[in-house]
Amino acid sequence: MQDMDAANTLPGGGSMSMLNELSVDEAQVLVISPLNQQEKPKTLHHILIVEDDTSLAHLQAHVLTAHEYTVVIASTGELAVTALNNFMPDLVVLDLELPGLLTGWDVLRILRQKQNARIPVLLTTSLTLELRKYLRISGETRQTLDHLPKPYTMETLLKRIQRMLMIAP
């Protein structure tokens, strides 16, 4: 993998100061740091966003970096697993409906089998029935696993992430 620094402008005119690209085959994992990263040596938390909708993922990253979070974006389950092997997030925002060989459910299963099994995960999906069944039988608590049904506002996403990080084990 190769690290590259570059400036990036988001749709709507927002910008991110640091954008590191980790190339994995033809897909990419993006690492985005807050604008004032040079002024403050450490951000609040590191968040992995696993989302195949690139517009939504970049919007989430824009909102989170504006609140001093460092964000890694993975667009497929395979890239999410690669990112987890190279990056220890404080929280994962995970879309369950991902394209490719690994679904969001697969990513969650792999994450929970690793030594970092207690990392909080915020599941984003419209699949509420299947999710409710999983939550009942998995033994997870709202400290480690929560659900944010799609569609949602960025304000709701930010509040849910802040709450999960405050109560994380």
N, C-alpha and C positions, 0 to 999 in steps of 0.2 A: 504494500500500500504506500501511497505517496501523499504527503501533506503539502498543501499549497495555501498561502495567504492571499486573499483578494477582497476587494470591496464589493458590496452587492447592494443594489437598490431593489426594494420590495415594491410590488404593485401598490399604487396609491401614494408613492413618494417617500415612504419611510426608508431608512437605511440601516444597515448593520455594519459595524466597523470591522469585525473580524469574521471571516468565513473560511473555514478550513475544509477542504474536500478530501475525503478518503475514497479513492476509486476502488470498487469491487466489481470486477468484470466490466460490464457496460453501465451498471447502475452506480448510484452514489450515496454516500452517507455524508450529510452536511453537519459541521460543527460550527455553531454560531455563538459568539460571545457578545456581551453587552457593549454598547457604544463607549462607555467610559471605563473599559477594561484597563486602559493604560493608567488611569488615575487611581483606581482601586485594585489592589493586587488580587483580591479574592471576591468572587460573586457569592450570592446567597447559597444557591443550590444548582446542581446539574440535573437536567431533565432530558430523558430520551422520549422523543415523539415518534411513534410508529404509526404512520398515516400514509395511505396511497394517494389521497387527494392532495396534490402538491400545493394548490392554492390555499387550502385549509391549513396544511402543515406550516407554510410560510407565514400565514396570518397568526397562527398560534405562536410561532417562534418570535415574530415581531412583538407581540404583546408580552410574552415572557421575558425577552431580553430587555424590553423597556422597564421591566420590574427587577432587573439585576440577576436574572437567571441565565446560566449558560445552557444552550439547547443543542442537542444532537437530533437530527432528523433522519429516519430510515423509512423508505417507501415500501419495503417488502419485508416479509417475515425473515427471509434469508439475511437481509441487510441488518435487521434488528439483532439477530443472533451474533452476527459479526461485530456489531457495535457493542453488544454486551460483553463480548470477549476482549474488547479493547478499551472499554470505557465503563466506569462504575457509576451509574446514575443514582441520584437520591430518590428519584421517582420516575415511573414510566407511564406515559399517556399512550394507551394501546388501542388501536382500532381492531376490532375482532374480524372484520370483513376485509381481508387482505388478498391481493392476487398472488399467484405463484404457488410453489410447493408447500410453503409453511403458512398456515392461517394465523390469525391472532391467538386462537386457542392453543396452537402449537407453540407459539412464542411464550405464552403464559406458562405452559407446562414445562418448557425448557428452563425458563427463568426460575420456576419454583423448585426444580431439581438441582440447581446450582447452589453453591455456598452462599449466594446472595439472595436466598429464597424469601427473605423478609422485606425486600424492597417494596414500597407501596406502589400499587398499580391502579391507575384510573382507566377503566375500560370505557371506550366510547363506541357506541353501536346503537342501532335501532332494534336489535334482536333481543327484546326484553324477556320473552318467555324462556328461551334457552338459558339466558344469563341468570334469571331468578332461580332456575333449577340448579345450576352450577353453584350459585352462592349458598343455597340451602345444604348441599351435600359436601362442599369443599372444606368446611371448617375455617374458612377465611373470616376475618373480622373487617370492619370498616377502617381499621388502622392500616391494613395491608391491601385491601381490595375494595374499590368502590366503582360505581357505575354512573356515567353521565350520558343520558340518552340523547341521541342526535335527533334534530338539530339543537344546538345550544349556543348561548351568547359567549363571547370572549370574557365578559365580566364573570359569568358563572364558572367558566373553566378556571379562571384565575383564583376565584374564591375557593373552589373545591381543591385546587392544588395547594393553596396556602393552608387550608384546614388539614389536609392529609399530611403535609410536611410537619405541621405542629404536633400532631398526635402519633406520628410514625414511631414504631418501636426502636 
